[in-house]
Amino acid sequence: MDSTQQPFDRFIPIKEVMHISSISQSQIYALIRLGKFPKPYNLSEKQSSRCSRWSFLEVHEWLAEKIAAQKAA
């Protein structure tokens, strides 16, 4: 990959977030409330409908930070 090219990002659903992180849905939302996990983006036009997705890159950055912290300990 060219150094000027940005990595590709995409929106992912909660099931994929759970698969990537190996964390349950309830634990993900608990971490979000504590400010320790990336917040989802609301993609719906109406407030009444729910369409939340996470940034693939933000979830992977969170994982990379966790791995780096574990290695530094």
C-alpha positions in Angstrom: 0.0 0.0 0.0 1.2 3.5 -0.9 2.1 5.5 2.2 -0.2 8.4 1.2 -3.2 6.1 0.8 -5.6 5.9 3.8 -6.7 2.5 5.0 -10.2 1.5 3.9 -12.9 2.1 6.5 -16.5 0.7 6.5 -19.4 0.5 8.9 -19.9 -2.8 10.7 -22.9 -4.1 12.7 -22.8 -5.2 16.3 -22.5 -8.9 15.4 -19.3 -8.2 13.5 -18.0 -6.0 16.3 -18.7 -8.9 18.7 -16.9 -11.4 16.4 -13.8 -9.2 15.9 -13.5 -8.3 19.6 -14.7 -11.5 21.2 -16.8 -9.4 23.6 -20.5 -9.8 24.3 -23.0 -7.2 23.2 -23.8 -6.3 26.8 -20.1 -5.9 27.6 -19.5 -3.7 24.5 -22.3 -1.3 25.6 -21.0 -1.3 29.2 -17.6 -0.3 27.9 -19.1 2.4 25.7 -20.9 3.9 28.8 -17.6 4.0 30.6 -15.9 5.7 27.6 -13.6 2.7 27.0 -14.9 1.5 23.6 -15.7 3.3 20.3 -19.2 4.6 20.1 -21.4 3.5 17.2 -22.6 5.9 14.5 -26.4 6.4 14.0 -27.0 6.0 10.3 -30.8 6.4 10.3 -32.5 9.6 9.2 -35.2 9.3 11.8 -34.5 9.3 15.6 -37.2 6.6 16.0 -35.5 4.1 13.8 -32.3 2.4 14.9 -29.4 1.8 12.6 -26.2 1.9 14.5 -22.9 0.8 13.0 -19.3 1.0 14.2 -16.2 2.1 12.3 -14.2 -1.0 11.3 -10.9 1.0 11.8 -11.9 2.4 15.2 -12.7 -1.1 16.5 -9.3 -2.3 15.1 -7.5 0.7 16.6 -9.1 -0.1 20.0 -7.9 -3.7 19.7 -4.4 -2.6 18.8 -4.3 -0.3 21.8 -5.3 -3.2 24.0 -2.6 -5.4 22.6 0.0 -2.7 23.0 -1.0 -2.1 26.6 -0.8 -5.8 27.4 2.7 -6.1 25.8 3.9 -3.0 27.7 2.7 -4.4 31.1 
